């Protein structure tokens, strides 16, 4: 999973809301809201909310 939005460069920490496509293109929620049809602008794929990971401790 990529650490930054591919559009604006905002950090997408593991616990933050981010979106990915099947190619793991990564976008922040703010940028996704502006994408027509909420489709990935790189590949046209469906964007889904990225799953979060539980920190190992």
Backbone as CSV, one residue per row, in Angstrom:
resi,resn,N_x,N_y,N_z,CA_x,CA_y,CA_z,C_x,C_y,C_z
1,UNK,0.840,-1.168,0.000,0.000,0.000,0.000,0.892,1.240,0.000
2,UNK,0.546,2.164,-0.821,1.359,3.362,-0.964,1.090,4.357,0.161
3,UNK,2.131,5.094,0.572,1.993,5.990,1.719,1.438,7.384,1.416
4,UNK,1.268,7.718,0.123,0.809,9.058,-0.240,-0.215,9.014,-1.368
5,UNK,-1.083,10.031,-1.384,-2.057,10.188,-2.470,-1.308,10.492,-3.760
6,UNK,-1.661,9.816,-4.816,-0.990,10.009,-6.099,-1.353,11.326,-6.771
7,UNK,-2.397,11.990,-6.287,-2.822,13.253,-6.879,-2.236,14.456,-6.157
8,UNK,-2.443,14.531,-4.844,-2.036,15.725,-4.096,-0.830,15.500,-3.190
9,UNK,-0.413,14.248,-3.007,0.746,13.947,-2.187,0.476,13.850,-0.698
10,UNK,-0.787,14.015,-0.281,-1.135,13.913,1.130,-0.770,12.529,1.659
11,UNK,-0.214,12.502,2.864,0.122,11.225,3.494,-1.154,10.428,3.751
12,UNK,-1.117,9.155,3.420,-2.255,8.269,3.652,-1.816,7.201,4.653
13,UNK,-1.762,7.607,5.915,-1.360,6.693,6.978,-2.279,5.477,6.993
14,UNK,-1.797,4.397,7.529,-2.559,3.144,7.530,-3.925,3.277,8.177
15,UNK,-4.071,4.186,9.153,-5.356,4.327,9.832,-6.238,5.393,9.185
16,UNK,-5.746,6.092,8.159,-6.535,7.142,7.519,-7.418,6.584,6.404
17,UNK,-8.414,7.378,6.008,-9.301,6.982,4.925,-8.591,7.211,3.596
18,UNK,-8.424,6.158,2.830,-7.798,6.238,1.517,-8.494,5.243,0.602
19,UNK,-8.317,5.407,-0.688,-8.977,4.554,-1.677,-7.940,3.964,-2.613
20,UNK,-8.184,2.719,-3.038,-7.289,2.030,-3.960,-8.102,1.334,-5.041
21,UNK,-7.441,1.052,-6.169,-8.042,0.234,-7.227,-7.348,-1.123,-7.212
22,UNK,-7.653,-1.964,-8.154,-7.048,-3.302,-8.172,-5.541,-3.263,-8.459
23,UNK,-5.044,-2.158,-8.984,-3.612,-1.994,-9.221,-2.928,-1.303,-8.042
24,UNK,-3.688,-1.038,-6.984,-3.226,-0.370,-5.776,-2.798,1.073,-6.005
25,UNK,-3.382,1.728,-7.026,-3.235,3.171,-7.139,-3.892,3.717,-5.876
26,UNK,-3.293,4.696,-5.237,-3.755,5.166,-3.934,-4.144,6.633,-3.985
27,UNK,-5.307,6.949,-3.411,-5.863,8.307,-3.435,-6.460,8.651,-2.088
28,UNK,-6.352,9.918,-1.679,-6.998,10.352,-0.440,-8.484,10.579,-0.713
29,UNK,-9.271,10.634,0.356,-10.717,10.802,0.221,-11.070,12.112,-0.464
30,UNK,-10.343,13.177,-0.189,-10.624,14.468,-0.802,-10.476,14.449,-2.309
31,UNK,-9.458,13.811,-2.816,-9.251,13.745,-4.267,-10.282,12.836,-4.931
32,UNK,-10.601,11.711,-4.293,-11.558,10.760,-4.866,-12.919,11.416,-5.089
33,UNK,-13.307,12.311,-4.184,-14.596,12.994,-4.323,-14.691,13.778,-5.628
34,UNK,-13.560,14.192,-6.187,-13.560,14.954,-7.432,-13.409,14.125,-8.689
35,UNK,-13.228,12.808,-8.569,-13.061,11.952,-9.743,-14.417,11.590,-10.331
36,UNK,-14.622,11.810,-11.630,-15.900,11.429,-12.258,-16.193,9.937,-12.037
37,UNK,-17.356,9.650,-11.497,-17.747,8.267,-11.257,-16.910,7.580,-10.206
38,UNK,-16.088,8.359,-9.498,-15.173,7.803,-8.487,-14.349,6.654,-9.056
39,UNK,-13.935,6.799,-10.320,-13.092,5.797,-10.977,-11.634,6.242,-10.924
40,UNK,-10.728,5.294,-10.901,-9.298,5.585,-10.877,-8.908,6.328,-12.156
41,UNK,-8.292,7.510,-12.040,-7.894,8.240,-13.237,-6.698,7.610,-13.962
42,UNK,-5.973,6.714,-13.303,-4.846,6.042,-13.952,-5.299,4.912,-14.862
43,UNK,-6.206,4.070,-14.340,-6.557,2.858,-15.076,-8.055,2.702,-15.345
44,UNK,-8.874,3.594,-14.757,-10.321,3.507,-14.944,-10.993,2.496,-14.043
45,UNK,-10.217,1.872,-13.163,-10.756,0.845,-12.277,-11.632,1.414,-11.171
46,UNK,-12.368,0.530,-10.543,-13.241,0.888,-9.439,-12.382,1.191,-8.210
47,UNK,-12.675,2.295,-7.546,-11.969,2.643,-6.319,-12.757,2.145,-5.122
48,UNK,-12.066,1.463,-4.230,-12.658,0.935,-3.006,-11.897,1.507,-1.825
49,UNK,-12.591,1.642,-0.701,-11.912,2.116,0.494,-10.820,1.120,0.865
50,UNK,-9.636,1.643,1.107,-8.496,0.803,1.439,-8.691,0.185,2.816
51,UNK,-8.422,-1.106,2.949,-8.541,-1.728,4.267,-7.468,-1.179,5.195
52,UNK,-7.769,-1.130,6.483,-6.794,-0.654,7.450,-6.028,-1.836,8.024
53,UNK,-4.888,-1.533,8.585,-4.085,-2.554,9.248,-4.010,-2.224,10.728
54,UNK,-3.993,-3.252,11.528,-3.838,-3.065,12.954,-2.338,-3.005,13.232
55,UNK,-1.940,-1.988,13.982,-0.526,-1.837,14.313,-0.063,-3.023,15.169
56,UNK,1.108,-3.525,14.850,1.688,-4.605,15.648,2.270,-4.009,16.914
57,UNK,2.031,-4.630,18.002,2.523,-4.039,19.236,2.833,-5.020,20.219
